[in-house]
Amino acid sequence: MRAEHGIPRGAISTYQRIARHVGRLRGARAVGNALATNPFPIIIPCHRAIRTDLTVGGYQGGIKMKRTLLQMEGIDFNETGHVTTKDFVY
């Protein structure tokens, strides 16, 4: 969760990039599972992690809420629901 906390407002990362950053080359699913149990979503902004295919993935508050939070931070989406922003962390 510390790696997720390091993603600044207006930027995103993927579950896979976060996993690689923490030394788990094949740990994308583990990252997603850890973020799904995040007890502090305001402090640890787990909405900033998306799937490698550039779709939003899951979120405790629902996919619509995750997309809304990302859009409020300036993350853009195309008509198919994929993130168009390329400002990735890690």
Secondary structure, DSSP 8 states (H G I E B T S, - for coil): -HHHHTS-TT-BEEHHHHHHHTT-TT-HHHHHHHHHT-S-TTTS-GGGEE-TTSS----TT-HHHHHHHHHHTT--B-TTS-B----B--
